[in-house]
Amino acid sequence: MAKVQAIEGRDPYAGVEIQSGQRQNYGEDWSSGLLDCCNDMSTCWQVGCCSCIYGPYMATKLDENCFVGLVAQLPLRSVFRVKQGIMGSICSDLISFMFCGPCSVCQLAREMKHRKII
């Protein structure tokens, strides 16, 4: 499990102390924008047409229960963002998911591909 550790002058979630002693700073941005769905059409089609299959697939790749990917993709996005040290908050995740859920899931899938998780 990761242990939260504060970094001078920042909020407590600004860095994560990994058990091995390596620090992962939050500060990276998503590798693609929320509305960049057309940059990876295969992922766009997979998420758009088969989200009931692709969501559980992403969840299992993140070592989560497959049902999380089926019914709760917002927490999946938030957990991924925190584990990977991507800038954002639960509020930004919620807003992106509320206003463009499929785009939010596509962005998550593109990021997982970019980081070679799927």
Secondary structure, DSSP 8 states (H G I E B T S, - for coil): --EE---TTS-GGGEEE-TTS-EEES-B--SS-TT-GGGSHHHHHHHHHHHHHHHHHHHHHTTS-HHHHHH-HHHHHHHHHHHHTBS--HHHHHHHHHH-HHHHHHHHHHHHHHTT--
